[in-house]
């Protein structure tokens, strides 16, 4: 979805839908509107809409203005409006309009300006709300919003903030795609390839293989992987954005966790593909930080493996040795890490 800024009046915005935001119970909030649109607002407020938080109402626009339809969106009580509520309004609006097949949207910022709030938060909510995992769909009937035109005075700083929120929400969607990918495709090896795909001038990527892991004495980590035919991958990324001491992020990356021989109940086990969500989040952070070229020294560590049952799986009662030399008795293979 494209984000554009245009310093034009609401009535001059050529779009499928113009979004007008309202606080609760106050129809007189906009200036410089056409008499026909002002009349429409007063009529809608008197009968069908009052501006409650996340309340939406789509109506045809008056024929003498350029938007084809108007979406009334509520922010709730004026004194209670926060950035989070603006984000929620953005998400609610985007999902509602996407489901209606709307392609081009205009966003009035008059109310946000009067509340000293930013349309960037609305845009963030819109991007987050539009996320959908489509990797295994055939693409037929796909609905999406092509563009949002923000009606505001443009500035370099404002455009930069819009670009930043687009980069951040793109990284969030990237992480969500990894989490939603089924475990037969999202193996430790595939996760390592995803990490390698992030390699660029300021990002180094190292993947420690099983033989090297064993030489390092990482016995407790290897014990988790013993029941799987998929080799473990100990993934390390380093973003060199500054020379100060590094910030280290560690993301749990069990690409499927059956519980091992301490087998989990079947009900809900399909959700155990989410056990690598920590690693996905860390990769998303690396992606966002690098694309924003932030001045930080960042190290990401992803111990990736599967925890499955099998003839070679670790048993309850087994003793393994960790990298620091400490021996560990396994009581439950569902708690081993």
C-alpha angles and dihedrals in degrees: 000000000000123000118209134178121214127173096216136119121269092245091055096054111112103213144123092246134013113207116217116188121210138185115225120289099356118106094168099078105109132078132200096024124143116264089246093055092044089052090049092052093051092048094048092047093051094056120006112024136035105173101255116167112289092357110147134188127178118204137165114267122238111272095240095066130070102239111088096211139011124225113203110206125188124220097183127235113359096235092049100052112121137172089261092055089050089051090050090050089052092051094045092049095047095049092045094050095042090055088052091055094248114162109178123044134184120202122204112213100189095106094044090051091051089051091046090240128134129244085218088081091052090050091049091053090048093053092046092047093052094058115123131165105233104159094114098036123099092231096240115139092012112166123200142158114244101197148356117208111204110210102218144104107283124233135168091246094050093049090048091054091050090050090049094052090048090053093047096047089047089056090049090052089048090055092045091053090055092049093047095049109104118250094247087067100027097065124154088260092053091048088052090052090051089052091050090052088064092059112122140138096302098030124076121188127201125182116195111209129216097265092051091045089056092049089053089058096242093154099151091053091048090049089066091054098047097096095051131083088210112093116235118248121204102203125198125182125183123196108198101202098134141010097237121107111294129258108224123210120189118196122193105235109185098149090199128006115195090166091251115241087342084070119201120233113274092236106095096358090127086072090065088090082079091070089095093056091107091057091046091052091050091050088050090054091050090049094050095043092050095046090049090045091224117189098245137115103228132179122189123196122193118180098198126192144117124254106214141149122255145125092286097041119129112263129219105262095034117129119221133180123234126216091264091057095255115139118225128198111216112226097165123017087206090068099043118119 
